[in-house]
Amino acid sequence: MSRLISVITPAYNPEPDYLKAACESVVSQELPSGWSLEWVIQEDGNTGIVGELLHGVDDRIRVHTGRRGGVALTRNLALANSSGELIKNLDADDILTPGVLARDIETLTSHAEVSWTTSRLLDLLPDGTTVGFDNDPPHGILAPGSVLAHWRSHNFRLPVHPTTICIRRKLVVALGGWMGVPGSDDTGMLIAASILSTGFFNSEVGLLYRKWPGQETAKQEHNHQAEWNARMALINERAEALLATRAANTLPSVTH
C-alpha cells in the first residue's frame, strides 16, 4: 500500500489561468517509489467555480466547498478533508517547481528528527520574470527556536517562507492547524511548529510565488497597521506560552 502526501490549497474566486498553472505543477510531480499524492482544494464558499475549472482533469484532485470563512479556516478544512501523512501547502496562484514533492518526502523520510521542511522560492512577476532573495538561511537543519529568534530580531520577518512548508500531519494537527487569524495564519503555524520540533531548509527552489494585484497579501486590509500589530502580538504571545510550557517540561517535543 502506497504512502500518501496531500497537497492542500484554499481557493476563493481563483484566477482561472493561475489555478490551471498550479494544477499542472501538482499533477506533473514525480514521486519516490511507494508514494502517491492527492490535491485537496477547498473553496472558500460554495460557488462550484473550482470544481468547474478542474472537472475531469485528474482523478487525484479532490474539490470541496463550504461556507465562507477566510483563508485560515479554508486551509484547515482542506486539512480535515485530506488523508496524507505529509501535508504540503500550495496557494491557488502559486506554482510548485519540478521535483519539490520528492525532495520534501526525501527530507522527511531520511531525517527522523525533522518534522517540517521549507524551500527557497522565487517571486514570479507579472511579466514572467523571477526574483530571488539573498538572505536565505544555509541549506540544512533549522534547530528548534531558531526561526522564532530570527523573526523576533528582524522586525517579525521570517528566515524561511511559510507558504513552502511540508509538514508531518501529526504535528500540524497537534497545533490545531493554521492559526485562526485574518492573515499571517501560515506564519503563526510555522513559528509554533518551529518551537516544538526541528525543521529543514532546502536551498533548491521549490516554489514560484506569484506577485499580482489580486493576491491576498497585496490587498490594503492585509497591511492595515493596527490589525498587523495585533496579529504579530498574538503570534508572539502564543510562542512565549509554548516556550514556557516546554521549559516546564509539560509539553514534549513533537516529531512523528
C-alpha positions in Angstrom: 0.0 0.0 0.0 1.5 3.3 -1.0 2.1 6.2 1.3 0.3 9.5 0.7 1.3 13.1 0.6 -1.6 15.6 0.5 -1.2 19.0 -1.3 -3.8 21.3 0.2 -5.0 24.5 -1.4 -7.5 27.2 -0.2 -9.3 28.9 -3.1 -11.6 31.9 -3.3 -12.7 33.2 -6.7 -9.4 32.0 -8.3 -7.9 33.4 -11.5 -8.6 30.5 -13.9 -5.2 30.7 -15.7 -3.3 30.8 -12.4 -5.3 27.9 -11.0 -4.6 25.8 -14.1 -0.9 26.6 -13.8 -0.9 25.5 -10.2 -2.8 22.3 -11.2 -0.2 21.5 -13.9 2.6 21.9 -11.3 0.9 19.5 -9.0 -0.1 16.7 -11.3 3.2 16.7 -13.1 5.2 16.0 -9.9 7.2 12.7 -9.9 7.2 11.0 -6.5 9.5 8.4 -5.0 8.6 4.7 -5.4 5.8 3.8 -2.9 4.3 7.2 -2.7 1.2 8.8 -4.2 -0.4 12.2 -3.9 -3.8 13.8 -3.6 -4.5 17.5 -4.3 -7.2 18.7 -1.9 -8.7 22.1 -3.0 -11.0 23.7 -0.5 -13.2 26.5 -1.9 -13.9 29.3 0.5 -17.6 29.3 -0.2 -19.8 27.0 -2.4 -19.9 28.6 -5.8 -18.6 25.5 -7.5 -16.2 27.5 -9.6 -13.2 25.5 -8.7 -14.9 22.2 -9.5 -16.0 23.5 -12.9 -12.5 24.7 -13.8 -10.8 21.4 -12.8 -13.5 18.9 -13.7 -12.1 15.7 -15.2 -8.5 17.0 -15.2 -7.0 14.3 -12.9 -8.5 11.7 -10.6 -6.1 12.7 -7.8 -7.8 16.1 -7.4 -10.4 16.4 -4.6 -12.5 19.6 -4.6 -14.6 20.6 -1.6 -16.8 23.5 -0.8 -18.0 25.1 2.4 -19.2 28.3 4.0 -17.1 31.4 3.7 -14.6 31.8 6.5 -11.4 33.2 5.2 -8.1 31.6 4.3 -7.1 30.1 7.7 -10.5 28.3 8.1 -10.4 27.2 4.5 -6.9 25.8 4.8 -7.9 23.9 7.9 -11.0 22.5 6.2 -8.7 21.3 3.4 -6.5 19.7 6.1 -9.6 18.0 7.5 -10.6 16.7 4.1 -7.1 15.3 3.4 -5.6 11.9 4.3 -1.9 12.2 3.7 0.8 11.6 6.4 2.6 14.6 4.9 0.8 17.9 4.3 2.2 20.2 1.6 0.8 23.8 1.4 0.1 25.4 -2.0 -1.8 28.6 -2.7 -4.1 28.6 -5.7 -2.0 31.2 -7.6 1.5 29.7 -7.0 3.5 27.1 -8.8 5.4 24.1 -7.4 8.7 23.5 -9.2 9.5 20.1 -10.6 10.7 17.6 -8.0 9.8 19.6 -4.9 7.5 17.0 -3.5 10.1 14.3 -4.0 12.6 16.5 -2.2 10.2 17.1 0.7 9.5 13.4 1.0 13.2 12.5 0.9 13.9 15.1 3.7 11.1 13.9 6.0 11.8 10.2 5.5 15.6 10.3 5.8 15.8 12.7 8.8 13.8 11.2 11.6 14.3 14.3 13.8 12.8 16.6 11.2 9.1 17.3 11.3 8.7 20.1 8.7 10.6 21.4 5.7 10.6 24.6 3.7 12.4 25.5 0.5 13.7 28.5 -1.4 11.2 30.4 -3.5 11.3 32.9 -6.3 8.9 35.7 -6.8 7.1 35.3 -10.1 6.4 38.8 -11.5 3.6 39.7 -13.9 6.0 39.9 -16.9 7.1 36.3 -16.3 10.5 37.2 -14.8 11.6 35.9 -11.4 13.3 37.5 -8.4 15.1 35.7 -5.6 16.4 36.6 -2.2 20.0 37.0 -1.0 19.4 36.2 2.7 18.1 32.7 2.7 19.5 30.5 5.5 22.1 27.8 4.7 20.8 24.5 3.3 20.1 22.1 6.2 18.7 21.7 9.7 16.7 24.5 11.4 17.0 23.9 15.2 14.0 24.4 17.4 13.8 28.1 18.4 16.0 29.4 15.6 13.1 30.5 13.4 11.5 32.4 16.3 14.7 34.1 17.3 15.2 35.3 13.7 11.6 36.5 13.5 11.9 38.5 16.7 15.3 40.0 15.8 14.3 41.0 12.3 11.1 43.0 12.8 8.8 40.0 12.5 10.3 38.8 9.3 10.8 35.0 8.9 14.1 33.4 7.7 12.1 31.0 5.5 8.8 31.4 3.7 5.8 29.6 5.4 4.0 29.1 2.1 6.6 26.5 1.1 6.0 24.3 4.1 5.6 20.5 4.0 4.8 19.1 7.5 4.1 15.9 9.2 0.3 15.5 9.6 0.5 14.6 13.3 2.4 17.8 14.1 0.1 20.2 12.2 -3.0 18.5 13.7 -1.4 18.8 17.2 -1.0 22.5 16.6 -4.7 22.9 15.6 -3.8 23.5 12.0 -3.2 27.0 10.7 -3.6 29.8 13.1 -7.0 31.4 13.2 -6.1 35.0 12.3 -7.1 37.0 9.2 -3.7 36.8 7.5 -0.4 35.5 8.8 -2.0 32.2 9.6 0.9 30.4 8.0 3.4 32.5 10.0 1.7 31.6 13.2 1.6 27.9 12.4 5.3 27.8 11.2 6.5 29.5 14.3 4.6 27.2 16.6 5.9 24.1 14.7 9.5 25.5 14.8 9.4 25.8 18.6 8.2 22.2 19.2 10.3 20.5 16.5 13.3 20.5 14.2 12.9 21.9 10.7 14.8 21.9 7.4 15.5 24.4 4.7 16.2 23.2 1.2 18.1 25.7 -0.9 16.8 24.3 -4.2 13.9 26.4 -5.5 10.6 24.7 -4.6 8.0 27.4 -5.4 7.3 30.2 -7.8 5.4 32.8 -5.6 3.2 34.8 -7.9 3.1 38.5 -7.4 0.0 40.1 -8.8 -2.6 42.7 -7.6 -5.3 40.1 -6.8 -3.2 38.2 -4.2 -4.3 38.4 -0.6 -1.1 39.9 0.7 -1.3 42.7 -1.8 -4.7 43.9 -0.5 -4.8 47.1 1.6 -6.6 45.4 4.5 -3.8 42.8 4.9 -1.4 45.5 5.7 -3.6 47.6 8.0 -1.2 48.6 10.7 -3.5 48.1 13.8 -4.5 44.6 12.6 -1.0 43.7 11.6 0.2 44.7 15.1 -2.5 42.6 16.7 -1.6 39.5 14.6 2.1 39.8 15.4 1.4 40.3 19.1 -0.8 37.2 19.3 1.7 35.1 17.3 4.4 36.3 19.7 2.3 35.6 22.8 1.5 32.1 21.6 5.2 31.5 21.0 6.0 32.7 24.5 3.4 30.4 26.0 4.8 27.4 24.1 8.3 28.2 25.2 7.2 28.5 28.8 5.3 25.2 28.6 8.4 23.5 27.1 10.6 24.9 29.8 8.3 23.5 32.5 8.7 20.1 30.8 4.9 19.7 30.4 5.0 19.7 26.6 7.1 17.0 24.8 8.8 17.6 21.5 6.5 16.6 18.7 8.0 14.6 15.9 6.3 11.7 14.0 
